[in-house]
Amino acid sequence: MLSDSLRNSGTATCIGNSQPATNSTPNQSDCFVGTALKHHMGLKHDFINGVISLVIGVAITKLTASGDEYDTTDVLLAVAITSFFSGFFTSYFAK
């Protein structure tokens, strides 16, 4: 929602958004689209962080696993699942 005095001044901002609007007379839908896009891009970023954590966790585990006590496949699967969720939710809740 835009305040009417700012809408006409050429420096309109969306309530709850510190960034100025892109044009001098933005409409109300500009605020909601920007907020929704920011949230949507955040989930993509969180997913990528989960994948990065997965790759790092599996690679380090594969390099250091001795395979004497446990089956390496089971260990790698467990590390992959926990690493992904750790990276994803750490990124998601860190905002």
C-alpha positions as CSV (number, residue, x, y, z in Angstrom):
1,M,0.0,0.0,0.0
2,L,1.3,3.4,-0.9
3,S,0.8,6.5,1.1
4,D,-0.9,9.2,-1.1
5,S,1.4,12.0,-0.1
6,L,4.5,10.0,-1.2
7,R,2.8,8.7,-4.4
8,N,2.4,12.3,-5.7
9,S,5.9,13.5,-4.5
10,G,7.9,11.3,-6.9
11,T,9.6,9.4,-4.0
12,A,7.0,6.8,-3.3
13,T,7.9,3.7,-1.3
14,C,5.9,0.7,-0.4
15,I,4.9,0.3,3.3
16,G,7.1,-2.4,4.7
17,N,9.6,-2.0,1.9
18,S,12.6,0.3,2.4
19,Q,13.4,0.4,-1.4
20,P,12.0,3.3,-3.4
21,A,9.5,2.5,-6.1
22,T,10.9,2.1,-9.7
23,N,8.8,4.9,-11.2
24,S,7.5,8.2,-9.9
25,T,3.9,7.1,-9.6
26,P,3.8,3.4,-8.8
27,N,0.6,1.7,-8.1
28,Q,-0.3,-0.6,-5.2
29,S,0.4,-3.8,-7.2
30,D,4.1,-2.8,-7.6
31,C,4.6,-3.3,-3.8
32,F,3.0,-6.7,-3.7
33,V,4.8,-8.0,-6.8
34,G,8.1,-6.9,-5.4
35,T,7.5,-8.6,-2.0
36,A,6.2,-11.8,-3.6
37,L,9.2,-11.9,-5.9
38,K,11.6,-11.4,-3.1
39,H,10.1,-14.3,-1.1
40,H,10.1,-16.5,-4.2
41,M,13.7,-15.9,-5.0
42,G,14.5,-16.6,-1.3
43,L,13.3,-20.2,-1.6
44,K,15.5,-20.7,-4.7
45,H,18.4,-19.4,-2.8
46,D,17.6,-21.6,0.2
47,F,17.4,-24.7,-2.1
48,I,20.8,-23.8,-3.6
49,N,22.4,-23.5,-0.2
50,G,20.9,-27.0,0.7
51,V,22.5,-28.5,-2.4
52,I,25.9,-26.9,-1.7
53,S,25.8,-28.3,1.9
54,L,24.9,-31.7,0.5
55,V,27.8,-31.7,-2.0
56,I,30.3,-30.6,0.7
57,G,29.0,-33.0,3.3
58,V,29.0,-36.1,1.0
59,A,32.4,-35.2,-0.5
60,I,34.1,-34.9,2.9
61,T,32.4,-38.0,4.2
62,K,33.4,-40.0,1.1
63,L,37.0,-38.9,1.4
64,T,37.3,-39.7,5.1
65,A,35.1,-42.8,5.5
66,S,37.0,-45.9,6.3
67,G,34.2,-48.4,5.7
68,D,35.1,-50.7,8.5
69,E,32.2,-50.4,10.9
70,Y,29.3,-49.2,8.7
71,D,28.2,-49.6,5.1
72,T,29.5,-46.5,3.2
73,T,26.4,-46.2,1.1
74,D,24.1,-45.9,4.1
75,V,26.4,-43.4,5.7
76,L,26.6,-41.3,2.6
77,L,22.8,-41.3,2.2
78,A,22.3,-40.2,5.8
79,V,24.9,-37.4,5.4
80,A,23.3,-36.3,2.2
81,I,19.8,-36.0,3.7
82,T,21.0,-34.2,6.9
83,S,23.4,-31.9,5.0
84,F,20.7,-30.8,2.6
85,F,18.1,-30.0,5.3
86,S,20.7,-28.4,7.5
87,G,21.8,-26.0,4.7
88,F,18.2,-25.4,3.5
89,F,16.7,-24.6,6.9
90,T,19.7,-22.6,8.1
91,S,19.4,-20.4,5.1
92,Y,15.6,-20.2,5.4
93,F,15.5,-19.2,9.0
94,A,18.5,-16.9,9.0
95,K,16.6,-14.2,7.3
